[in-house]
Amino acid sequence: MIPTPAMHTSEISSSAMYRTAQFRVAEKSVDKCRKAIQEFVAYVKANEPRTLLYISLENEKDATQFIHLMAFADPHAMVEHGSSMANKDFITTIYPEIIGGVVVSDFYAVAIK
């Protein structure tokens, strides 16, 4: 089952930390990147209980474009996520395939359903 924000509303709050990461990969590496993303998100789901939400979205009109939506319980959870060996392995796999860099943005909640 694919997680949705509604599944986590009891955990996600205005005090959570929110982050997006947007990137584009080379067309020839879309399948490789999809596989790496799926494996990484499975790791996050199994091992990072304070990562409240991690969704990877692929643009329906351009399969090379992705955006990752993340919610963390607190700043420590965000640091823990970013410093895991699985994250380092994911970056090692994905970054060589990225065209034009990654745009990372941090947000705070204004309203939550």
N, C-alpha and C positions, 0 to 999 in steps of 0.2 A: 504494500500500500504506500502511496506517495503521501508524505506529510503535507498538511496545509496549515496556514496560520491559524485557522479556526480550531484545529486540534490542540493547539498549545495556548489558548487564551488564558487558561488558569495559571500558566507559568509565566507568560510574557506580560510584562508590566511597564509602566512608565519609567521605572528605575532600571530597566534592562538597557544594555548597550546594543546598538544596531549598526551594522556595517554592510555595505555593498562592495562588490568587486566586479568591474566590467572589463571584458577583454574580447579580443578577436584572435582566432588561431588560423594557421595556414589551412587552406582547403584540403590538402592532402593528409592532414593530421587530425581531422575531425573525429574519426572513429577512435583513434588512439587516445585523444583527449577525453572523449565521452567515457571510455572505459576507465581512465584514470580518475575522472570526476566521480563516477559511480562507486569505485573502490574506496575513494577518500571519504565520501559521504557515508558509506557503510561503516567505515572506521569511526567517524565522528558520532554516528548514531549509537554504536556499541560502547564507546569509550569516553565520551565527553558529556556527562549528564548536565553540566552547567552551560553547555552550548544548547540553548533552548530551541533553536531553529536553524537549519542549514538547508537551503533550497538552491539548486542549480537550475537555471532556466536557459534554454537555447532558443534563439530567435526563430520563429516559425518561417520567416521569409529568407533568412540568411543563416544557415547552419553553422557558420563560422563565428557567430556572435553569441556570447554567453554573459549572463549576469548571475552572480551569487548573492543571495540574501541571507544574512546571518543575524541571529539575536543571541546575546550572551547575558547570563545572569548578572554579571558585574565585571568591572575592569580586570579582575584577577582571572576570570574565566576566559576573557578575550586573550590575555597574555598566555595563558596555559594552552589555548588552542593554537596560537601562532608559534609557540615554541616546541610543539610536539614533533617527534621524529616523523610521524605520518605526514604532517604538514610540510616538513622539509623535503620528504620524498616526493610528495605531490608537486611542489614547486619545481623540483629538479626535473620532473617529467614534463610538466606543462609549459614552463617558461621558455624553453627553447622553441616551442611551437607558436608562441604569441607574437602577433604582429602589432607593433605600435604601443606596447606597454599595457599596464593594468591601471585602471582608474579605481582607486579605493576611496570610499567616502564613508564618513561616520555620521550617524543620525541620532536624534532622540525622538521619542514618541510624542505626538500631539494628540492623537486619539486612537483607540484600539477597540475593535469589536470583539 
